[in-house]
Amino acid sequence: MSGNLENGFQHAFRQEAEELLQELEDALLSLEEVPHSVSYVDRVFRALHTLKGSGAMFGFERVVTLSHETESVFDLVKNGRLGVDSEMIDLTLRVRDSIRSALEAGPEEGEPSAEELELIAALRRIAEAAAHSGSEHGGSGAAGDRSSSVEPEASSAVSAAGKGASETPKYIFRVRFSPPSEVFLRGADPTSLLDELRELGECEVIAHTSDVPRLGELDPQYCHCKWDIILTTSHDEDTVRGVFIFVEEDSELVIDYLEDPAEEAPRKLGEILVERGDVSPDAVESVLKTKQPLGRMLVEQGLVTGEAVHAALVEQQRVQSVQQRTHQEQRTGSVRVDLEKLDTLVDLVGEAVTSHARLSRTVTDDERSDLSPIVEELGRHVTRLREVAMGMRMVPIGQAFSRFQRVTRDLSRQLGKDVRLVTGGGETELDKRIIERLTDPLLHLVRNAVDHGMEDERTRKEAGKPAQGTVQLRAGQAGGMVNIEVSDDGKGLDDKAILRQARERGLVGNEAELTEEEIYGLIFEPGFSTVSEVSDLSGRGVGMDVVKRTIEALNGTLKVRSEHGSGTVVSLQIPLTLAIVDGLLLRIGDRHYVVPLASVDECVEFTSQDQAGENGQRLVEIRGKLVPYLDLRQLFEIKTDAPNVSQLVIVSSDDDRIGLLVEEVVGQMQAVIKALGPLYRNVEGVSGATILGTGEIALILDTPRLVNMVTTGIVGARR
């Protein structure tokens, strides 16, 4: 019993350690972008400290040793005796990977590997060098060499937490306040207004004093200061503006809403200065080419004042601090539940949905009006239970996105390219099972964008592009589907080269004329590749076909857009979950089908006189536009006679619309999705099945696939 309990604790530790290692990696990559950030250093330190403490508790000595040695180095960073550079980030990322290997080996494997000994020795050399440098230079250490002379001042900003700070912050505001010089003569005191702002939340105030005259020339009746204030508060902009209501008319007052605290992307110093209007983009670009600390160089060249850089740094660190606090708050109050248990719960909820449908049908057929209210109430409870159970399996897709930052960084260095990954929509939620199956396809698309799509720095400059390439990974929800885009600003796809290779391989006839979209679709054919040289990363023609099969197995769709010389966009559309779907129940003869409700636009009555013809296609006029339609009776070879009046269900996928001709639209229902057997998994236009209240099995239609079949002329569009 004790052995099982110990194994259970070790399993729980491994799960927690995986999250800590991901947090460590995210913090390190962010710290590389903003090496002066105190909040990112704190995140690294906390992750290492927690790994060390928990590892010691459960006997993972190798984890403890690696964490302790790395923690000692970052303790020097926290104390300002050591600076952060790319070499330190590289070393710490290697430590992170070794800690993961030690976790997989288990606590019984106590002897460190040769690589771990090498890492420990390197960490100790760094710590000893920093300690020696500190003793020689009065404790300034390496930080003085690597950090901007104005950047460390960010920690000296005036800070106060007022009564509003106890509330959950919703907004971060940048307030730029420049009162008229005669403000004192009008009986107003700007400092009292700053005190009022402090009452609204966490407030950091930076005074701009460059216009203050020398003491002999100073007239104390006039105000020569202006202020930048970074305010984190639960109050809205109107409340903040109300503080300045009596002086706003004569003052320069700008209140900007900064990014949402839930966002994770770090904001760079240069971006903030440009956004504030303190410096031009060209000036920032020019200084960045010197590879020197941006803030210091801008001040030294007289392009911006020290106060402006100081205010931008305060803003940067305040946003990062609130982001970190929001992230921690989101993780509190949670209970770790094994995913298998959640799957079992969802399956049971699905059975409850089916049982309720059968009960409802029985009560209706037997005309038991006395039971109807009870059945309706039970239905509401089952629906609510279903929503809660499904919500427990939904997780932000940003958890998967964060893994690709490291991949992009390492791959771009390996290839000698300068590429950054920008993510967005990380808060979009998906079923955890779907995210697990999406990780490999997304990883391949990101690697493909860096390897195939992105040019080297020299080529990009010759083409008039920024030296640094950008890969974007974004997600967003649209109804019951999630849209994901992987895009790059690289060289784009060469449609002529793709078509030439396809013809050489016999995939396309020499006389065949293909649209641009059809040509780009050829890259998903098995074994297709236009790379002339095979490398460790690509050129073997393996990968993109697997991506397509995986997306289609998730009942999703995949499209490619590209502009030669400008970049490529790969768009994925994935259902939120594969467990339960809101559907529209359709009938043809004695058979029933379900179409996902999220894809249904409208239902219209249809007679034989309504159809129109053009080049032999089945078309119907809907609101002044001709829409192709598919007769499901013919598709599924149902032999019963069609009625005089049928129903046309208009469905859409992306920008395409088609009609599905059926005998009757029965009504809405919740369909518990059941997987088809091996013999039926590849049936075109069918994604699964469900059990109706009568016990009958109904097929669930694959709407995107049906739309594609009709629009590309595969089926149904011909008489």
C-alpha positions in Angstrom: 0.0 0.0 0.0 2.8 2.4 1.0 4.6 1.6 -2.3 1.5 2.5 -4.3 1.1 5.7 -2.3 4.7 6.6 -2.9 4.4 6.0 -6.7 1.2 8.1 -6.7 3.1 11.0 -5.1 6.0 10.7 -7.5 3.5 10.7 -10.4 1.9 13.8 -9.1 5.4 15.4 -8.7 6.3 14.5 -12.3 3.1 16.2 -13.5 3.8 19.4 -11.5 7.5 19.3 -12.6 6.4 19.2 -16.3 4.4 22.4 -15.8 7.3 24.0 -13.9 9.8 23.1 -16.7 7.4 24.6 -19.3 7.2 27.8 -17.1 11.0 27.8 -16.8 11.4 27.6 -20.6 8.8 30.3 -21.3 10.5 32.6 -18.7 13.9 32.0 -20.2 12.8 32.7 -23.7 11.1 35.9 -22.5 14.1 36.9 -20.5 16.3 36.6 -23.6 14.0 39.1 -25.3 14.1 41.5 -22.3 17.3 40.7 -20.3 16.8 43.4 -17.8 13.3 42.2 -16.7 13.1 41.6 -13.0 9.8 39.8 -13.3 11.2 37.2 -15.8 14.2 36.6 -13.5 11.8 36.1 -10.6 9.8 33.6 -12.7 13.0 31.6 -13.5 14.1 31.7 -9.9 10.7 30.5 -8.5 10.5 27.6 -11.0 14.0 26.4 -10.1 13.4 26.9 -6.3 10.1 24.9 -6.5 11.7 22.1 -8.5 14.5 21.9 -6.0 12.2 21.7 -3.0 9.7 19.2 -4.4 12.5 17.1 -6.0 14.2 16.7 -2.6 10.9 15.7 -1.0 10.4 12.8 -3.5 14.1 11.7 -3.8 15.0 13.1 -7.2 18.6 14.0 -6.3 19.7 14.8 -9.8 16.9 17.2 -10.2 17.8 18.8 -6.8 21.5 19.2 -7.8 20.8 20.7 -11.2 18.1 23.1 -9.8 20.3 24.2 -6.9 23.4 25.0 -9.1 21.2 27.0 -11.6 19.3 28.7 -8.8 22.7 29.9 -7.3 23.6 31.5 -10.7 20.2 33.3 -10.9 20.5 34.4 -7.3 23.5 36.4 -8.5 21.4 37.8 -11.4 18.7 38.9 -8.9 21.3 40.7 -6.8 22.7 42.6 -9.8 26.0 40.9 -9.7 25.6 39.0 -13.0 24.0 39.9 -16.3 22.0 37.8 -18.7 23.1 37.0 -22.2 22.3 34.4 -24.9 25.1 32.1 -23.7 23.5 31.9 -20.2 20.1 31.3 -21.7 21.5 28.5 -23.9 23.2 26.9 -20.8 20.0 27.2 -18.7 17.9 25.7 -21.4 20.3 22.7 -21.6 19.9 22.4 -17.8 16.1 22.4 -18.2 16.4 19.5 -20.7 18.7 17.6 -18.4 16.2 18.0 -15.5 13.5 16.6 -17.7 15.7 13.6 -18.5 16.4 13.1 -14.8 12.7 13.1 -14.1 12.1 10.4 -16.7 14.8 8.3 -15.3 13.2 8.4 -11.8 14.6 8.8 -8.3 16.4 5.5 -8.2 18.8 6.7 -10.9 20.9 8.8 -8.5 24.2 9.1 -10.5 24.5 12.2 -12.7 25.3 11.7 -16.4 28.4 13.1 -18.1 26.4 15.9 -19.6 24.9 16.9 -16.2 28.4 17.0 -14.7 29.5 19.2 -17.5 26.6 21.6 -16.9 27.2 21.7 -13.2 30.9 22.6 -13.8 29.9 25.4 -16.2 27.4 26.8 -13.8 29.9 26.8 -11.0 32.5 28.6 -13.2 29.9 31.3 -13.9 29.1 31.7 -10.2 32.8 31.8 -9.2 33.7 34.3 -12.0 30.8 36.6 -10.9 31.8 36.4 -7.2 35.4 37.2 -8.1 34.4 40.1 -10.4 32.1 41.4 -7.6 34.9 41.4 -5.0 37.2 43.3 -7.4 34.7 45.9 -8.6 32.7 46.6 -5.5 29.9 44.2 -6.3 29.0 45.7 -9.7 29.9 42.4 -11.4 28.9 41.6 -14.9 25.6 43.5 -14.6 27.4 46.8 -15.2 28.9 45.5 -18.4 25.7 44.2 -19.9 22.9 46.5 -18.7 22.0 50.0 -19.8 23.0 52.7 -17.5 19.4 54.0 -17.3 17.6 50.7 -17.2 18.3 49.7 -13.6 16.6 52.9 -12.5 13.2 51.4 -13.3 13.0 49.8 -9.9 13.2 53.3 -8.2 9.8 54.5 -9.5 7.4 55.9 -7.0 4.9 53.1 -6.2 1.9 52.9 -4.1 -1.0 50.5 -3.7 -4.3 52.1 -2.8 -7.6 50.7 -1.7 -8.4 49.7 -5.3 -5.4 47.3 -5.4 -7.3 44.7 -3.4 -9.7 44.2 -6.3 -8.8 42.1 -9.3 -7.2 44.4 -11.8 -8.9 44.7 -15.2 -7.1 47.6 -16.8 -3.6 48.9 -17.2 -3.5 52.6 -18.2 -0.7 54.8 -19.3 -1.4 58.4 -18.2 0.6 61.3 -19.6 -0.1 64.4 -17.6 1.4 67.8 -18.4 -0.3 70.6 -16.5 -0.1 74.3 -17.5 2.9 76.1 -16.0 0.5 78.5 -14.1 -1.5 75.6 -12.5 -0.4 76.7 -9.0 -1.8 80.2 -9.6 -5.2 78.7 -10.3 -5.3 77.0 -6.9 -4.7 73.4 -8.2 -2.0 71.1 -6.9 -0.9 68.3 -9.4 0.6 66.2 -6.6 -2.9 65.9 -5.0 -4.2 64.5 -8.3 -1.4 61.9 -8.3 -2.5 60.9 -4.8 -6.1 60.5 -6.1 -4.8 58.1 -8.8 -3.0 56.1 -6.2 -6.3 55.6 -4.5 -7.6 53.8 -7.6 -5.0 51.0 -7.7 -1.3 50.2 -8.1 0.3 53.4 -9.4 3.8 54.1 -10.6 4.7 57.7 -11.2 7.7 59.0 -13.2 8.4 62.7 -13.1 10.0 64.4 -16.1 12.3 67.2 -14.7 14.4 68.0 -17.7 12.5 71.4 -18.1 13.1 72.5 -14.6 15.4 75.6 -14.7 18.5 76.2 -12.5 17.8 77.2 -8.9 18.7 80.8 -9.6 16.2 81.0 -12.4 13.4 79.0 -10.7 10.1 80.7 -10.0 8.3 78.5 -7.4 4.9 79.9 -8.5 5.1 78.0 -11.8 5.1 74.3 -12.5 7.9 72.9 -14.7 7.2 69.2 -14.4 5.2 66.7 -16.3 4.4 63.1 -15.3 4.0 59.6 -16.7 1.8 57.3 -14.6 1.3 53.6 -15.1 -1.9 52.7 -13.3 -3.2 49.1 -12.7 -6.8 49.3 -11.6 -10.2 47.7 -11.6 -11.8 51.1 -12.6 -12.5 52.1 -16.1 -11.1 55.0 -18.2 -14.0 57.4 -17.3 -13.1 57.1 -13.6 -9.4 57.8 -14.3 -10.2 60.8 -16.4 -12.5 62.1 -13.8 -9.5 62.7 -11.5 -8.4 65.5 -13.9 -11.9 66.9 -14.5 -11.0 70.4 -13.2 -7.6 70.8 -15.0 -8.0 68.7 -18.2 -9.2 71.6 -20.3 -5.9 73.5 -19.9 -3.6 70.5 -19.6 -2.0 68.0 -21.9 -3.7 64.7 -20.9 -3.4 61.4 -22.7 -4.8 58.2 -21.3 -4.0 55.0 -23.2 -5.3 51.6 -22.4 -2.4 49.1 -22.5 -2.6 45.5 -23.4 -4.8 43.1 -21.4 -3.1 41.5 -18.4 -4.0 38.1 -19.7 -1.9 38.5 -22.8 1.5 36.7 -22.6 3.7 38.3 -25.4 6.4 40.5 -24.0 6.5 44.1 -25.1 9.9 45.4 -26.2 11.4 48.7 -25.0 11.7 50.1 -28.5 8.0 49.3 -29.3 6.9 51.1 -26.2 9.0 54.2 -26.9 7.7 54.3 -30.5 4.1 53.8 -29.4 4.5 56.7 -26.9 5.8 59.0 -29.5 9.1 59.5 -27.7 11.3 58.3 -30.6 10.9 57.4 -34.3 10.9 53.8 -35.6 13.9 54.6 -37.8 15.9 55.8 -34.8 15.1 52.5 -32.9 16.0 50.4 -36.0 19.3 52.3 -36.4 20.3 51.8 -32.7 19.3 48.1 -32.8 21.8 47.5 -35.5 24.6 48.4 -33.1 23.7 45.4 -30.9 24.1 47.7 -27.9 21.6 48.2 -25.0 18.8 50.2 -26.6 17.9 52.5 -23.8 21.5 53.6 -23.1 22.3 54.2 -26.8 19.2 56.2 -27.4 20.0 58.5 -24.4 23.7 58.8 -25.4 22.8 59.8 -28.9 20.4 62.4 -27.7 17.4 60.7 -29.4 15.4 60.5 -26.2 15.6 61.7 -22.6 16.6 59.4 -19.7 13.2 60.1 -18.1 11.4 58.8 -21.2 13.4 55.6 -21.3 12.9 55.2 -17.5 9.1 55.6 -17.9 9.0 53.1 -20.8 10.9 50.6 -18.6 8.5 51.1 -15.7 5.5 50.5 -18.1 7.2 47.4 -19.5 7.8 45.9 -16.1 4.4 46.8 -14.7 2.7 45.0 -17.6 4.9 42.0 -17.2 4.3 41.9 -13.4 0.5 42.0 -13.9 0.7 39.4 -16.5 2.6 37.1 -14.2 0.2 37.7 -11.3 -2.8 37.1 -13.5 -1.2 33.8 -14.6 -0.6 32.7 -11.0 -4.2 33.7 -10.0 -5.6 31.6 -12.9 -3.7 28.5 -11.5 -5.0 28.9 -7.9 -8.0 27.2 -6.6 -7.7 24.2 -9.0 -7.6 20.5 -8.4 -5.5 18.2 -10.6 -7.7 15.5 -12.1 -6.5 12.6 -14.2 -7.6 13.0 -17.8 -8.9 9.4 -18.0 -11.3 10.2 -15.3 -12.6 13.2 -17.2 -13.0 11.1 -20.3 -15.1 8.6 -18.3 -17.2 11.5 -16.9 -17.8 12.8 -20.4 -18.8 9.3 -21.6 -21.3 9.0 -18.7 -22.7 12.4 -19.5 -23.1 11.4 -23.1 -25.0 8.3 -22.0 -27.2 10.5 -19.8 -28.0 12.7 -22.8 -29.0 9.6 -24.8 -31.1 8.2 -21.9 -32.9 11.5 -21.5 -33.7 11.6 -25.2 -35.2 8.0 -25.0 -37.2 8.9 -21.9 -38.5 12.1 -23.5 -39.6 10.1 -26.6 -41.3 7.5 -24.4 -43.2 10.1 -22.4 -44.3 11.8 -25.6 -45.5 8.6 -27.3 -47.4 7.4 -24.2 -48.9 10.9 -23.7 -47.8 11.0 -20.1 -48.4 14.7 -19.5 -47.9 14.3 -15.7 -44.2 13.3 -16.4 -43.5 16.0 -18.9 -42.4 18.7 -16.4 -40.1 16.2 -14.7 -38.5 15.2 -18.0 -38.0 18.8 -19.0 -36.3 19.6 -15.7 -34.1 16.6 -16.0 -33.2 17.8 -19.5 -32.1 21.1 -18.1 -29.9 19.4 -15.5 -28.4 17.0 -18.1 -27.6 20.0 -20.4 -26.0 21.9 -17.6 -24.0 18.8 -16.5 -22.9 18.3 -20.1 -21.6 22.0 -20.3 -19.7 21.6 -17.0 -18.2 18.3 -17.9 -17.1 19.5 -21.3 -15.7 22.8 -19.8 -13.5 20.7 -17.5 -11.8 19.2 -20.6 -11.4 22.5 -22.3 -7.9 24.1 -22.0 -6.4 27.2 -23.5 -4.5 26.4 -26.8 -1.8 28.8 -25.6 -0.4 25.9 -23.6 0.4 24.2 -26.9 1.6 27.4 -28.5 4.2 28.0 -25.8 6.1 24.9 -26.8 6.9 26.2 -30.2 8.9 29.3 -29.0 11.8 27.0 -28.1 11.5 25.1 -31.4 11.6 28.3 -33.4 14.6 29.6 -31.5 16.7 26.5 -31.8 15.8 25.8 -35.4 16.5 29.3 -36.6 19.9 29.2 -34.9 20.6 25.8 -36.5 19.7 27.1 -39.9 21.5 30.4 -39.5 18.3 32.5 -39.8 16.9 35.2 -37.6 13.2 34.2 -37.0 10.8 35.0 -34.2 7.5 33.4 -33.4 4.5 35.6 -32.6 1.4 34.0 -31.0 -2.1 35.3 -30.5 -5.4 34.0 -29.3 -3.8 31.7 -26.8 -6.8 32.1 -24.5 -9.0 30.2 -27.1 -10.1 26.9 -25.5 -10.2 23.5 -27.1 -10.8 20.0 -25.9 -7.5 18.7 -24.4 -7.7 15.6 -26.5 -7.8 17.6 -29.6 -4.9 19.8 -28.5 -2.8 16.7 -27.9 -3.5 15.5 -31.5 -2.9 19.0 -32.9 0.6 19.5 -31.4 2.5 17.4 -34.0 0.8 19.0 -37.0 1.3 22.5 -35.7 4.9 21.7 -34.9 5.5 20.5 -38.4 3.9 23.6 -39.9 6.0 25.9 -37.7 9.2 24.0 -38.6 8.2 24.0 -42.3 7.7 27.8 -42.1 11.1 28.4 -40.6 13.0 25.8 -42.8 11.2 26.1 -46.2 9.4 29.4 -46.0 12.0 31.8 -44.5 14.9 33.3 -46.3 18.3 34.0 -44.7 19.1 37.6 -43.5 21.0 38.5 -46.6 18.3 37.4 -49.0 15.6 39.2 -47.0 17.6 42.5 -47.0 18.1 42.3 -50.8 14.3 41.8 -51.2 13.7 44.9 -49.0 12.4 42.9 -46.1 13.4 43.2 -42.4 16.4 41.0 -41.5 14.3 39.2 -38.9 11.6 36.9 -40.3 8.3 36.4 -38.5 6.2 33.3 -38.1 2.7 33.9 -36.6 0.6 31.3 -34.9 -2.9 32.6 -34.1 -6.2 31.1 -33.0 -9.8 32.2 -32.6 -13.2 30.7 -32.1 -16.1 30.9 -34.6 -19.2 29.2 -33.4 -18.5 25.6 -32.7 -15.2 25.7 -34.6 -11.7 27.0 -33.8 -9.7 28.7 -36.6 -5.9 28.4 -36.4 -3.5 30.1 -38.8 0.2 29.5 -39.2 1.7 32.3 -41.4 5.1 33.6 -42.3 6.5 36.5 -44.2 9.0 34.4 -46.2 9.4 33.7 -49.8 6.0 32.1 -50.4 5.2 29.0 -52.4 6.4 28.6 -56.0 3.3 27.3 -57.8 5.2 26.7 -61.0 7.8 24.5 -59.2 5.0 22.6 -57.4 3.1 21.9 -60.6 6.3 20.8 -62.4 7.1 18.3 -59.7 3.6 17.1 -59.6 3.6 16.4 -63.3 7.0 14.7 -63.1 5.6 12.4 -60.4 2.4 11.7 -62.4 0.1 13.3 -59.9 -1.2 15.7 -62.5 -1.6 15.2 -66.3 0.5 17.4 -68.5 -2.6 19.0 -70.1 -4.5 19.5 -66.8 -5.3 23.1 -65.8 -5.4 23.7 -62.1 -6.4 26.6 -60.0 -3.9 28.2 -57.6 -5.7 26.6 -54.6 -5.6 23.2 -56.3 -1.8 23.6 -57.0 -1.1 24.5 -53.4 -3.1 21.5 -52.3 -0.6 19.2 -54.0 1.9 19.8 -51.3 -0.2 17.5 -49.1 0.2 14.6 -51.4 2.2 11.7 -49.9 5.9 12.0 -50.7 5.6 15.3 -52.4 8.6 17.7 -52.0 10.2 20.5 -54.0 13.4 20.5 -52.0 16.4 19.4 -54.1 18.6 18.5 -51.2 17.7 16.1 -48.3 18.6 17.4 -44.9 18.0 16.3 -41.3 15.0 18.7 -41.3 13.3 18.3 -44.6 13.4 17.2 -48.2 12.1 13.6 -47.8 8.5 14.4 -48.7 7.2 13.2 -45.3 5.1 15.3 -43.1 2.6 17.5 -44.9 0.4 14.5 -45.9 0.4 13.4 -42.3 -0.7 16.9 -41.3 -3.6 16.7 -43.7 -4.7 13.3 -42.5 -4.5 14.3 -38.9 -6.7 17.4 -39.5 -9.2 15.5 -41.5 -9.3 12.8 -38.7 -10.3 15.6 -36.4 -13.2 16.5 -38.7 -11.3 19.7 -39.6 -10.3 21.4 -42.9 -7.0 22.7 -44.1 -6.4 25.5 -46.7 -3.3 27.2 -48.0 -2.9 30.7 -49.4 0.4 32.1 -50.6 1.9 35.0 -52.5 5.2 34.5 -54.1 7.8 36.6 -52.3 5.5 37.7 -49.5 4.7 34.6 -47.5 2.3 31.7 -46.9 -0.7 31.2 -44.7 -2.0 27.7 -43.7 -5.5 27.9 -42.2 -7.0 25.1 -40.1 -10.6 24.8 -38.9 -11.1 22.4 -36.1 -14.2 21.5 -34.0 -14.1 22.5 -30.4 -14.7 19.0 -29.2 -15.2 15.5 -30.5 -17.4 14.3 -27.7 -20.8 16.0 -28.0 -22.2 18.3 -30.7 -25.3 20.4 -31.1 -26.9 19.1 -34.2 -29.8 19.3 -36.6 -31.7 16.0 -37.0 -32.6 15.2 -40.6 -34.7 12.4 -42.1 -34.7 10.7 -45.5 -37.2 7.8 -45.7 -36.7 5.8 -42.6 -33.1 6.9 -42.0 -31.8 9.8 -39.9 -28.8 12.0 -40.2 -27.3 14.7 -38.0 -25.5 17.8 -39.3 -23.6 20.0 -36.9 -25.7 23.0 -36.0 -22.7 25.4 -36.1 -22.4 24.9 -39.9 -26.1 25.4 -40.7 -27.1 28.8 -42.1 -30.8 28.3 -42.8 -33.5 25.8 -43.9 -35.8 26.4 -46.9 -38.7 24.6 -48.6 -37.8 23.0 -51.9 -39.9 21.7 -54.9 -38.8 20.4 -58.2 -39.8 23.7 -59.8 -37.2 25.5 -57.6 -34.2 24.0 -59.2 -32.2 25.8 -61.8 -29.6 24.4 -64.2 -26.3 25.6 -65.5 -23.9 23.4 -67.4 -25.6 20.4 -65.9 -25.1 21.4 -62.3 -27.8 21.2 -59.6 -28.4 24.7 -58.5 -31.1 26.5 -56.5 -31.7 30.3 -56.2 -31.4 31.4 -52.5 -31.9 35.1 -51.9 -30.9 36.1 -55.4 -27.8 33.9 -55.5 -27.3 30.4 -57.1 -26.3 27.8 -54.6 -25.2 24.2 -55.6 -27.0 21.5 -53.7 -26.4 17.8 -53.0 -29.3 15.3 -52.9 -28.5 13.1 -49.9 -31.0 10.5 -51.1 -28.8 9.8 -54.1 -25.5 10.1 -52.2 -26.6 7.4 -49.7 -28.5 5.4 -52.3 -31.9 5.5 -50.5 -34.4 3.8 -52.8 -37.7 5.3 -51.5 -39.5 7.8 -53.6 -38.9 11.5 -53.1 -41.8 13.6 -51.8 -43.2 16.5 -53.9 -42.0 19.0 -51.3 -38.6 18.5 -49.6 -36.4 20.6 -47.3 -33.1 22.2 -48.3 -30.6 22.7 -45.5 -28.1 25.4 -46.4 -24.7 24.7 -44.8 -21.3 26.6 -45.1 -17.6 25.9 -44.7 -15.2 28.8 -44.9 -16.6 31.0 -47.7 -18.5 28.2 -49.5 -22.2 27.4 -49.2 -24.1 24.4 -50.5 -27.6 22.9 -49.9 -28.3 19.4 -48.5 -31.6 18.1 -49.9 -33.5 16.0 -47.3 -37.1 14.8 -46.8 -37.7 16.4 -43.4 -35.9 18.6 -40.8 -36.9 16.9 -37.5 -35.4 19.4 -35.1 -32.4 20.3 -32.9 -30.7 17.7 -30.7 -27.5 17.0 -28.7 -25.6 14.3 -30.4 -23.1 12.1 -28.5 -20.5 11.3 -31.1 -19.6 7.7 -31.4 -16.6 6.6 -33.5 -17.3 4.4 -36.5 -15.8 0.9 -36.8 -12.6 0.3 -38.9 -14.6 -0.6 -42.0 -16.5 2.7 -42.1 -13.9 5.2 -40.9 -13.0 6.4 -44.4 -16.6 6.8 -45.7 -16.7 10.2 -47.5 -18.9 12.8 -46.0 -19.5 11.0 -42.6 -17.6 11.9 -39.5 -19.3 9.6 -36.9 -22.5 8.3 -35.5 -24.9 8.9 -32.6 -27.7 7.0 -30.9 -31.2 8.5 -31.0 -33.8 8.4 -28.3 -35.5 5.5 -30.2 -32.3 3.5 -30.1 -31.7 4.0 -33.8 -28.2 4.9 -35.1 -27.9 8.1 -37.1 -24.9 9.1 -39.1 -23.2 12.5 -38.3 -22.4 14.3 -41.6 -18.9 15.8 -42.2 -20.1 19.2 -43.4 -16.7 20.6 -44.5 -16.0 17.5 -46.5 -19.4 17.5 -48.2 -19.0 21.2 -49.1 -15.6 20.5 -50.6 -17.0 17.5 -52.6 -19.7 19.6 -54.2 -17.6 22.8 -54.9 -14.8 20.7 -56.4 -17.3 18.7 -58.5 -16.4 15.3 -57.0 -20.1 14.4 -56.4 -23.6 15.7 -56.5 -23.1 18.7 -58.7 -23.8 16.8 -61.9 -27.1 15.4 -63.0 
